[in-house]
Amino acid sequence: MREKPKKLLILFAMLSIPAGFLTGHDHVVFWWHHVSFMDAILGGIGTFLLMFIITFVAAFTSQKEDFYD
């Protein structure tokens, strides 16, 4: 990954938590909407969980280099 997009990604991720304090939910449906920045935290946890699952599944489904030989 190039340095500039990586830095922008980290910057936007860091700014999303304080932005959660500035915005609020008018109609709270789920328990995590009571915490201002919980959507960003749950999104990050979900992303890492999906990456872990994909890595785990890829270890079993990947083919060897000499598969077609």
BELCORBEL-V961572 format. One record per backbone hydrogen bond with DSSP energy under -1.0 kcal/mol. CO is the residue of the C=O (numbers start at 0). NH is the residue of the N-H. If there is no record, write none. Layout:
BEGIN
CO/NH + CO/NH
END
This chain:
BEGIN
1/5 + 2/6 + 3/7 + 4/8 + 5/9 + 6/10 + 7/11 + 8/12 + 9/13 + 10/14 + 11/15 + 14/18 + 15/19 + 18/22 + 29/32 + 30/33 + 34/37 + 36/40 + 37/41 + 38/42 + 39/43 + 40/44 + 41/45 + 42/46 + 43/47 + 44/48 + 45/49 + 46/50 + 47/51 + 48/52 + 49/53 + 50/54 + 51/55 + 52/56 + 53/57 + 54/58 + 56/60 + 57/61 + 63/66
END
